[in-house]
C-alpha cells in the first residue's frame, strides 16, 4: 500500500536548523563510490511496522554525478542516472537531505505499513549538477521504479 506522504516542508535554501536535522554534521558527507547493478531488481515486501522508502533518480541527465541522501542525519544511499535504492523508516516525521552541488530538503511524515517514493531531480548547475527532492505519487513511483536499476554504493 502506498500513500502520498505528508510534506511538512520542502526548501532548496533551508534554515540551518532544518539542514542540520536532515543532513547532519558536514564532516559526515563522505565521499562515496557508486555503481549500477543491472543483474537484479529487488523490491522487498512491505514491513507492517515500518515505512518502506524508495529513492529514485529516473533520468540520465548528469548520469555519473552522484546524488547522496541522508535521513535525520544518517546517510542512506547514493544514486546516479536511472538508479534507485530503498530503506525502511520508523513511523513519524523525518528530515530528508539530498546532496549534489546543493542541499535540497524535504520533511515527510510516514506511516507504518506504507510505501513511499521520493525522486531526486537533477538540473544543470555552475560546476556540478544541482538537485531537488520531492515525493511522488504511487503510480508514478511504480512506473519509474520498474525502469530503474539498483544502485550499489560504499564509502571510499
N, CA and C atoms as an extended XYZ file, in Angstrom:
468
Properties=species:S:1:pos:R:3:atomname:S:1:resname:S:1:resid:I:1 pbc="F F F"
N         0.838       -1.164        0.000 N   UNK     1
C         0.000        0.000        0.000 CA  UNK     1
C         0.885        1.229        0.000 C   UNK     1
N         0.549        2.220       -0.785 N   UNK     2
C         1.324        3.443       -0.879 CA  UNK     2
C         0.440        4.628       -0.582 C   UNK     2
N         1.032        5.653       -0.075 N   UNK     3
C         0.314        6.892        0.159 CA  UNK     3
C         1.208        8.040       -0.232 C   UNK     3
N         0.595        9.133       -0.623 N   UNK     4
C         1.391       10.337       -0.803 CA  UNK     4
C         1.780       10.788        0.592 C   UNK     4
N         3.058       11.010        0.829 N   UNK     5
C         3.474       11.414        2.167 CA  UNK     5
C         3.012       12.825        2.476 C   UNK     5
N         2.833       13.079        3.730 N   UNK     6
C         2.513       14.429        4.146 CA  UNK     6
C         3.801       15.229        4.076 C   UNK     6
N         3.830       16.212        3.191 N   UNK     7
C         5.005       17.058        3.053 CA  UNK     7
C         4.873       18.178        4.066 C   UNK     7
N         5.762       18.185        5.024 N   UNK     8
C         5.709       19.196        6.065 CA  UNK     8
C         6.447       20.442        5.618 C   UNK     8
N         7.593       20.264        4.938 N   UNK     9
C         8.354       21.407        4.433 CA  UNK     9
C         9.259       20.931        3.316 C   UNK     9
N         9.475       21.759        2.334 N   UNK    10
C        10.412       21.458        1.257 CA  UNK    10
C        11.065       22.766        0.848 C   UNK    10
N        12.388       22.823        0.943 N   UNK    11
C        13.089       24.062        0.639 CA  UNK    11
C        14.413       23.748       -0.012 C   UNK    11
N        14.862       24.640       -0.902 N   UNK    12
C        16.148       24.467       -1.548 CA  UNK    12
C        17.238       25.195       -0.773 C   UNK    12
N        16.938       26.327       -0.177 N   UNK    13
C        17.887       27.087        0.633 CA  UNK    13
C        17.318       27.128        2.055 C   UNK    13
N        17.502       26.048        2.815 N   UNK    14
C        16.802       25.892        4.089 CA  UNK    14
C        17.447       26.654        5.239 C   UNK    14
N        16.672       26.835        6.317 N   UNK    15
C        17.270       27.357        7.540 CA  UNK    15
C        18.307       26.354        8.057 C   UNK    15
N        19.295       26.844        8.723 N   UNK    16
C        20.389       25.990        9.211 CA  UNK    16
C        19.908       24.874       10.140 C   UNK    16
N        18.875       25.127       10.944 N   UNK    17
C        18.381       24.106       11.886 CA  UNK    17
C        17.807       22.907       11.133 C   UNK    17
N        17.026       23.178       10.100 N   UNK    18
C        16.437       22.102        9.311 CA  UNK    18
C        17.530       21.335        8.562 C   UNK    18
N        18.486       22.050        8.012 N   UNK    19
C        19.596       21.407        7.308 CA  UNK    19
C        20.394       20.520        8.255 C   UNK    19
N        20.625       20.979        9.467 N   UNK    20
C        21.371       20.189       10.457 CA  UNK    20
C        20.615       18.912       10.814 C   UNK    20
N        19.290       19.000       10.999 N   UNK    21
C        18.475       17.823       11.315 CA  UNK    21
C        18.505       16.805       10.173 C   UNK    21
N        18.427       17.303        8.947 N   UNK    22
C        18.333       16.421        7.785 CA  UNK    22
C        19.680       15.849        7.375 C   UNK    22
N        20.690       16.713        7.253 N   UNK    23
C        21.987       16.315        6.696 CA  UNK    23
C        22.988       15.860        7.747 C   UNK    23
N        22.843       16.325        8.962 N   UNK    24
C        23.824       16.009        9.993 CA  UNK    24
C        25.062       16.869        9.840 C   UNK    24
N        26.115       16.560       10.574 N   UNK    25
C        27.354       17.344       10.501 CA  UNK    25
C        27.988       17.286        9.108 C   UNK    25
N        28.567       18.385        8.690 N   UNK    26
C        29.202       18.491        7.367 CA  UNK    26
C        30.261       17.411        7.167 C   UNK    26
N        31.008       17.098        8.209 N   UNK    27
C        32.074       16.103        8.077 CA  UNK    27
C        31.530       14.690        7.815 C   UNK    27
N        30.233       14.469        7.986 N   UNK    28
C        29.636       13.160        7.709 CA  UNK    28
C        29.308       12.975        6.235 C   UNK    28
N        29.423       14.031        5.421 N   UNK    29
C        29.162       13.923        3.983 CA  UNK    29
C        30.371       13.267        3.318 C   UNK    29
N        30.479       11.958        3.511 N   UNK    30
C        31.606       11.187        3.000 CA  UNK    30
C        31.633       11.184        1.478 C   UNK    30
N        32.798       10.847        0.950 N   UNK    31
C        32.889       10.549       -0.480 CA  UNK    31
C        32.469        9.102       -0.655 C   UNK    31
N        31.629        8.865       -1.614 N   UNK    32
C        31.099        7.534       -1.859 CA  UNK    32
C        31.499        7.046       -3.233 C   UNK    32
N        31.599        5.745       -3.369 N   UNK    33
C        31.721        5.140       -4.688 CA  UNK    33
C        30.350        4.544       -4.989 C   UNK    33
N        29.871        4.746       -6.207 N   UNK    34
C        28.551        4.237       -6.580 CA  UNK    34
C        28.663        3.498       -7.898 C   UNK    34
N        27.853        2.468       -8.030 N   UNK    35
C        27.809        1.690       -9.260 CA  UNK    35
C        26.368        1.251       -9.491 C   UNK    35
N        26.126        0.682      -10.655 N   UNK    36
C        24.793        0.223      -11.024 CA  UNK    36
C        24.798       -1.291      -11.133 C   UNK    36
N        23.819       -1.926      -10.499 N   UNK    37
C        23.662       -3.375      -10.572 CA  UNK    37
C        22.464       -3.681      -11.465 C   UNK    37
N        22.731       -4.097      -12.700 N   UNK    38
C        21.662       -4.408      -13.644 CA  UNK    38
C        21.243       -5.873      -13.581 C   UNK    38
N        21.887       -6.659      -12.716 N   UNK    39
C        21.607       -8.090      -12.651 CA  UNK    39
C        20.424       -8.435      -11.747 C   UNK    39
N        20.007       -7.494      -10.910 N   UNK    40
C        18.879       -7.768      -10.017 CA  UNK    40
C        18.061       -6.492       -9.825 C   UNK    40
N        16.824       -6.673       -9.394 N   UNK    41
C        15.900       -5.549       -9.205 CA  UNK    41
C        15.062       -5.811       -7.955 C   UNK    41
N        15.684       -5.726       -6.764 N   UNK    42
C        14.946       -6.065       -5.546 CA  UNK    42
C        13.841       -5.059       -5.217 C   UNK    42
N        12.710       -5.590       -4.821 N   UNK    43
C        11.592       -4.806       -4.302 CA  UNK    43
C        11.063       -5.579       -3.099 C   UNK    43
N        11.582       -5.271       -1.918 N   UNK    44
C        11.248       -6.057       -0.730 CA  UNK    44
C         9.780       -5.951       -0.340 C   UNK    44
N         9.325       -6.926        0.435 N   UNK    45
C         7.974       -6.876        0.980 CA  UNK    45
C         7.868       -5.710        1.964 C   UNK    45
N         6.712       -5.125        2.000 N   UNK    46
C         6.441       -4.010        2.901 CA  UNK    46
C         6.362       -4.520        4.342 C   UNK    46
N         7.239       -4.034        5.236 N   UNK    47
C         7.118       -4.445        6.635 CA  UNK    47
C         5.897       -3.775        7.277 C   UNK    47
N         5.207       -4.510        8.137 N   UNK    48
C         3.983       -3.989        8.764 CA  UNK    48
C         4.266       -2.880        9.772 C   UNK    48
N         5.450       -2.912       10.391 N   UNK    49
C         5.743       -1.967       11.476 CA  UNK    49
C         6.585       -0.763       11.063 C   UNK    49
N         6.949       -0.664        9.768 N   UNK    50
C         7.793        0.437        9.295 CA  UNK    50
C         7.297        0.945        7.951 C   UNK    50
N         7.794        2.105        7.555 N   UNK    51
C         7.537        2.635        6.217 CA  UNK    51
C         8.676        2.180        5.309 C   UNK    51
N         8.361        1.825        4.074 N   UNK    52
C         9.353        1.463        3.067 CA  UNK    52
C         9.505        2.672        2.143 C   UNK    52
N        10.749        3.107        1.914 N   UNK    53
C        11.009        4.294        1.106 CA  UNK    53
C        11.932        3.935       -0.055 C   UNK    53
N        11.483        4.247       -1.273 N   UNK    54
C        12.311        4.121       -2.475 CA  UNK    54
C        12.775        5.516       -2.859 C   UNK    54
N        14.064        5.644       -3.156 N   UNK    55
C        14.630        6.902       -3.635 CA  UNK    55
C        15.066        6.664       -5.068 C   UNK    55
N        14.456        7.397       -5.996 N   UNK    56
C        14.689        7.184       -7.423 CA  UNK    56
C        15.312        8.407       -8.074 C   UNK    56
N        16.140        8.127       -9.065 N   UNK    57
C        16.663        9.171       -9.939 CA  UNK    57
C        16.470        8.662      -11.367 C   UNK    57
N        15.239        8.781      -11.888 N   UNK    58
C        14.875        8.142      -13.151 CA  UNK    58
C        15.194        8.950      -14.397 C   UNK    58
N        16.350        9.577      -14.420 N   UNK    59
C        16.765       10.363      -15.577 CA  UNK    59
C        18.252       10.126      -15.818 C   UNK    59
N        18.665       10.183      -17.081 N   UNK    60
C        20.088       10.029      -17.408 CA  UNK    60
C        20.822       11.371      -17.378 C   UNK    60
N        20.125       12.482      -17.135 N   UNK    61
C        20.807       13.779      -17.060 CA  UNK    61
C        21.860       13.725      -15.954 C   UNK    61
N        23.073       14.103      -16.287 N   UNK    62
C        24.150       14.052      -15.308 CA  UNK    62
C        24.368       12.650      -14.773 C   UNK    62
N        24.301       11.660      -15.650 N   UNK    63
C        24.310       10.240      -15.294 CA  UNK    63
C        25.336        9.860      -14.233 C   UNK    63
N        26.573       10.300      -14.374 N   UNK    64
C        27.628        9.862      -13.454 CA  UNK    64
C        27.729       10.715      -12.186 C   UNK    64
N        26.994       11.824      -12.134 N   UNK    65
C        27.017       12.683      -10.949 CA  UNK    65
C        26.222       12.006       -9.838 C   UNK    65
N        26.817       11.938       -8.672 N   UNK    66
C        26.166       11.301       -7.539 CA  UNK    66
C        25.221       12.265       -6.832 C   UNK    66
N        24.072       11.752       -6.430 N   UNK    67
C        23.175       12.477       -5.538 CA  UNK    67
C        23.037       11.629       -4.285 C   UNK    67
N        23.577       12.142       -3.186 N   UNK    68
C        23.556       11.424       -1.918 CA  UNK    68
C        22.279       11.765       -1.166 C   UNK    68
N        21.844       10.859       -0.287 N   UNK    69
C        20.646       11.117        0.510 CA  UNK    69
C        20.865       10.711        1.955 C   UNK    69
N        20.516       11.622        2.846 N   UNK    70
C        20.525       11.349        4.287 CA  UNK    70
C        19.110       11.534        4.816 C   UNK    70
N        18.790       10.812        5.867 N   UNK    71
C        17.523       10.995        6.577 CA  UNK    71
C        17.870       11.152        8.048 C   UNK    71
N        17.432       12.246        8.620 N   UNK    72
C        17.696       12.538       10.036 CA  UNK    72
C        19.190       12.491       10.343 C   UNK    72
N        20.020       12.940        9.395 N   UNK    73
C        21.469       12.989        9.587 CA  UNK    73
C        22.187       11.679        9.347 C   UNK    73
N        21.472       10.631        8.946 N   UNK    74
C        22.048        9.315        8.693 CA  UNK    74
C        22.058        9.068        7.183 C   UNK    74
N        23.230        8.888        6.591 N   UNK    75
C        23.347        8.716        5.141 CA  UNK    75
C        22.819        7.356        4.732 C   UNK    75
N        21.841        7.363        3.819 N   UNK    76
C        21.125        6.149        3.425 CA  UNK    76
C        21.573        5.577        2.092 C   UNK    76
N        22.097        6.408        1.184 N   UNK    77
C        22.466        5.887       -0.119 CA  UNK    77
C        22.902        6.954       -1.096 C   UNK    77
N        23.279        6.484       -2.276 N   UNK    78
C        23.776        7.334       -3.359 CA  UNK    78
C        23.117        6.876       -4.658 C   UNK    78
N        22.677        7.814       -5.458 N   UNK    79
C        22.113        7.494       -6.763 CA  UNK    79
C        22.929        8.123       -7.875 C   UNK    79
N        22.812        7.507       -9.051 N   UNK    80
C        23.294        8.070      -10.303 CA  UNK    80
C        22.116        7.966      -11.274 C   UNK    80
N        22.329        8.290      -12.538 N   UNK    81
C        21.240        8.268      -13.512 CA  UNK    81
C        20.581        6.916      -13.653 C   UNK    81
N        19.266        6.906      -13.727 N   UNK    82
C        18.433        5.708      -13.886 CA  UNK    82
C        18.631        4.688      -12.761 C   UNK    82
N        18.889        5.159      -11.554 N   UNK    83
C        19.132        4.279      -10.410 CA  UNK    83
C        18.098        4.499       -9.308 C   UNK    83
N        18.073        3.522       -8.374 N   UNK    84
C        17.250        3.631       -7.175 CA  UNK    84
C        17.908        2.880       -6.027 C   UNK    84
N        17.499        3.203       -4.828 N   UNK    85
C        17.813        2.405       -3.645 CA  UNK    85
C        16.616        2.519       -2.702 C   UNK    85
N        16.619        1.750       -1.637 N   UNK    86
C        15.480        1.743       -0.710 CA  UNK    86
C        15.956        1.490        0.705 C   UNK    86
N        15.097        1.816        1.662 N   UNK    87
C        15.369        1.583        3.076 CA  UNK    87
C        14.042        1.676        3.827 C   UNK    87
N        14.055        1.325        5.098 N   UNK    88
C        12.854        1.440        5.928 CA  UNK    88
C        13.060        2.538        6.960 C   UNK    88
N        11.938        3.084        7.427 N   UNK    89
C        11.954        4.115        8.464 CA  UNK    89
C        10.896        3.810        9.513 C   UNK    89
N        11.174        4.225       10.720 N   UNK    90
C        10.168        4.176       11.776 CA  UNK    90
C         9.061        5.166       11.427 C   UNK    90
N         7.827        4.914       11.833 N   UNK    91
C         6.757        5.879       11.581 CA  UNK    91
C         7.064        7.219       12.245 C   UNK    91
N         6.587        8.288       11.619 N   UNK    92
C         6.761        9.626       12.185 CA  UNK    92
C         7.329       10.602       11.184 C   UNK    92
N         7.699       11.757       11.676 N   UNK    93
C         8.242       12.825       10.842 CA  UNK    93
C         9.755       12.631       10.669 C   UNK    93
N        10.209       12.751        9.416 N   UNK    94
C        11.628       12.570        9.110 CA  UNK    94
C        12.113       13.692        8.190 C   UNK    94
N        13.399       14.002        8.317 N   UNK    95
C        14.026       15.088        7.570 CA  UNK    95
C        14.975       14.510        6.530 C   UNK    95
N        14.676       14.721        5.247 N   UNK    96
C        15.447       14.196        4.126 CA  UNK    96
C        16.382       15.278        3.600 C   UNK    96
N        17.618       14.877        3.263 N   UNK    97
C        18.629       15.783        2.714 CA  UNK    97
C        19.225       15.138        1.470 C   UNK    97
N        18.999       15.750        0.310 N   UNK    98
C        19.572       15.269       -0.945 CA  UNK    98
C        20.700       16.219       -1.318 C   UNK    98
N        21.871       15.663       -1.640 N   UNK    99
C        23.061       16.485       -1.866 CA  UNK    99
C        23.670       16.225       -3.233 C   UNK    99
N        23.904       17.297       -3.978 N   UNK   100
C        24.744       17.300       -5.188 CA  UNK   100
C        25.612       18.546       -5.004 C   UNK   100
N        25.488       19.540       -5.874 N   UNK   101
C        26.193       20.803       -5.662 CA  UNK   101
C        25.508       21.590       -4.534 C   UNK   101
N        24.248       21.323       -4.338 N   UNK   102
C        23.447       21.994       -3.324 CA  UNK   102
C        22.834       20.953       -2.380 C   UNK   102
N        22.187       21.444       -1.350 N   UNK   103
C        21.392       20.607       -0.449 CA  UNK   103
C        19.928       20.923       -0.728 C   UNK   103
N        19.117       19.900       -0.940 N   UNK   104
C        17.680       20.066       -1.088 CA  UNK   104
C        17.022       19.271        0.026 C   UNK   104
N        16.094       19.887        0.750 N   UNK   105
C        15.500       19.265        1.930 CA  UNK   105
C        14.022       19.001        1.747 C   UNK   105
N        13.570       17.992        2.451 N   UNK   106
C        12.163       17.614        2.441 CA  UNK   106
C        11.844       17.018        3.806 C   UNK   106
N        10.763       17.446        4.416 N   UNK   107
C        10.313       16.879        5.677 CA  UNK   107
C         9.056       16.083        5.390 C   UNK   107
N         9.084       14.777        5.720 N   UNK   108
C         7.956       13.892        5.439 CA  UNK   108
C         7.475       13.206        6.700 C   UNK   108
N         6.175       13.047        6.781 N   UNK   109
C         5.580       12.257        7.857 CA  UNK   109
C         5.170       10.932        7.230 C   UNK   109
N         5.769        9.816        7.703 N   UNK   110
C         5.495        8.496        7.134 CA  UNK   110
C         4.774        7.621        8.146 C   UNK   110
N         4.035        6.641        7.614 N   UNK   111
C         3.255        5.735        8.448 CA  UNK   111
C         3.723        4.295        8.267 C   UNK   111
N         3.586        3.513        9.317 N   UNK   112
C         3.931        2.087        9.270 CA  UNK   112
C         3.045        1.385        8.256 C   UNK   112
N         3.627        0.415        7.534 N   UNK   113
C         2.868       -0.385        6.586 CA  UNK   113
C         2.630        0.287        5.249 C   UNK   113
N         3.237        1.443        5.008 N   UNK   114
C         3.036        2.152        3.745 CA  UNK   114
C         4.359        2.302        2.997 C   UNK   114
N         4.250        2.413        1.673 N   UNK   115
C         5.412        2.579        0.804 CA  UNK   115
C         5.410        3.993        0.251 C   UNK   115
N         6.600        4.604        0.217 N   UNK   116
C         6.759        5.975       -0.262 CA  UNK   116
C         7.812        5.997       -1.362 C   UNK   116
N         7.607        6.892       -2.324 N   UNK   117
C         8.536        7.078       -3.438 CA  UNK   117
C         8.997        8.523       -3.425 C   UNK   117
N        10.318        8.710       -3.446 N   UNK   118
C        10.909       10.045       -3.441 CA  UNK   118
C        11.817       10.149       -4.658 C   UNK   118
N        11.740       11.265       -5.367 N   UNK   119
C        12.545       11.453       -6.578 CA  UNK   119
C        13.577       12.550       -6.376 C   UNK   119
N        14.794       12.274       -6.839 N   UNK   120
C        15.860       13.264       -6.892 CA  UNK   120
C        15.910       13.786       -8.333 C   UNK   120
N        15.558       15.065       -8.525 N   UNK   121
C        15.647       15.709       -9.837 CA  UNK   121
C        17.033       16.314       -9.995 C   UNK   121
N        17.563       16.270      -11.208 N   UNK   122
C        18.867       16.864      -11.498 CA  UNK   122
C        18.680       18.034      -12.461 C   UNK   122
N        19.360       19.133      -12.150 N   UNK   123
C        19.367       20.326      -13.002 CA  UNK   123
C        20.821       20.723      -13.212 C   UNK   123
N        21.112       21.328      -14.338 N   UNK   124
C        22.484       21.763      -14.604 CA  UNK   124
C        22.842       22.923      -13.676 C   UNK   124
N        23.990       22.812      -12.999 N   UNK   125
C        24.491       23.854      -12.108 CA  UNK   125
C        25.705       24.518      -12.718 C   UNK   125
N        26.396       25.311      -11.926 N   UNK   126
C        27.576       26.028      -12.407 CA  UNK   126
C        28.716       25.060      -12.720 C   UNK   126
N        29.075       24.235      -11.732 N   UNK   127
C        30.172       23.288      -11.920 CA  UNK   127
C        29.702       21.835      -11.847 C   UNK   127
N        28.625       21.585      -11.157 N   UNK   128
C        28.083       20.240      -10.960 CA  UNK   128
C        26.573       20.288      -11.156 C   UNK   128
N        25.983       19.134      -11.075 N   UNK   129
C        24.523       19.066      -11.136 CA  UNK   129
C        23.934       19.518       -9.807 C   UNK   129
N        22.888       20.306       -9.899 N   UNK   130
C        22.120       20.687       -8.713 CA  UNK   130
C        20.953       19.708       -8.611 C   UNK   130
N        20.417       19.561       -7.427 N   UNK   131
C        19.335       18.599       -7.256 CA  UNK   131
C        18.177       19.184       -6.485 C   UNK   131
N        17.039       18.529       -6.658 N   UNK   132
C        15.823       18.874       -5.928 CA  UNK   132
C        15.135       17.561       -5.583 C   UNK   132
N        14.634       17.448       -4.376 N   UNK   133
C        13.979       16.224       -3.932 CA  UNK   133
C        12.495       16.489       -3.722 C   UNK   133
N        11.663       15.513       -4.131 N   UNK   134
C        10.225       15.655       -3.936 CA  UNK   134
C         9.568       14.278       -3.854 C   UNK   134
N         8.420       14.204       -3.165 N   UNK   135
C         7.681       12.935       -3.112 CA  UNK   135
C         6.975       12.691       -4.436 C   UNK   135
N         6.687       11.421       -4.725 N   UNK   136
C         5.993       11.041       -5.948 CA  UNK   136
C         4.721       10.275       -5.588 C   UNK   136
N         3.729       10.336       -6.477 N   UNK   137
C         2.507        9.542       -6.321 CA  UNK   137
C         2.838        8.075       -6.568 C   UNK   137
N         2.022        7.177       -6.044 N   UNK   138
C         2.267        5.739       -6.128 CA  UNK   138
C         2.441        5.245       -7.567 C   UNK   138
N         1.523        5.554       -8.448 N   UNK   139
C         1.602        5.048       -9.822 CA  UNK   139
C         2.847        5.552      -10.541 C   UNK   139
N         3.163        6.833      -10.379 N   UNK   140
C         4.374        7.384      -10.983 CA  UNK   140
C         5.607        6.694      -10.415 C   UNK   140
N         5.630        6.496       -9.094 N   UNK   141
C         6.760        5.836       -8.449 CA  UNK   141
C         6.955        4.414       -8.937 C   UNK   141
N         5.877        3.652       -9.033 N   UNK   142
C         5.962        2.268       -9.502 CA  UNK   142
C         6.443        2.203      -10.953 C   UNK   142
N         5.929        3.083      -11.796 N   UNK   143
C         6.328        3.110      -13.208 CA  UNK   143
C         7.811        3.415      -13.353 C   UNK   143
N         8.290        4.431      -12.630 N   UNK   144
C         9.709        4.814      -12.716 CA  UNK   144
C        10.609        3.772      -12.061 C   UNK   144
N        10.151        3.149      -10.986 N   UNK   145
C        10.929        2.109      -10.321 CA  UNK   145
C        11.142        0.919      -11.245 C   UNK   145
N        10.139        0.544      -12.010 N   UNK   146
C        10.232       -0.612      -12.911 CA  UNK   146
C        11.325       -0.431      -13.966 C   UNK   146
N        11.648        0.809      -14.321 N   UNK   147
C        12.651        1.096      -15.358 CA  UNK   147
C        14.032        1.414      -14.778 C   UNK   147
N        14.128        1.581      -13.475 N   UNK   148
C        15.400        1.966      -12.843 CA  UNK   148
C        16.215        0.733      -12.469 C   UNK   148
N        17.512        0.956      -12.245 N   UNK   149
C        18.431       -0.106      -11.828 CA  UNK   149
C        18.904        0.158      -10.399 C   UNK   149
N        19.187       -0.895       -9.681 N   UNK   150
C        19.648       -0.798       -8.301 CA  UNK   150
C        21.012       -0.125       -8.231 C   UNK   150
N        21.144        0.794       -7.304 N   UNK   151
C        22.437        1.419       -7.001 CA  UNK   151
C        23.158        0.579       -5.954 C   UNK   151
N        24.437        0.364       -6.157 N   UNK   152
C        25.294       -0.201       -5.115 CA  UNK   152
C        26.290        0.873       -4.758 C   UNK   152
N        26.604        1.015       -3.485 N   UNK   153
C        27.483        2.110       -3.057 CA  UNK   153
C        28.214        1.762       -1.774 C   UNK   153
N        29.249        2.519       -1.528 N   UNK   154
C        30.030        2.351       -0.301 CA  UNK   154
C        30.879        3.591       -0.056 C   UNK   154
N        31.436        3.705        1.122 N   UNK   155
C        32.306        4.828        1.469 CA  UNK   155
C        33.667        4.581        0.839 C   UNK   155
N        34.233        5.593        0.178 N   UNK   156
C        35.567        5.474       -0.442 CA  UNK   156
C        36.641        5.418        0.619 C   UNK   156
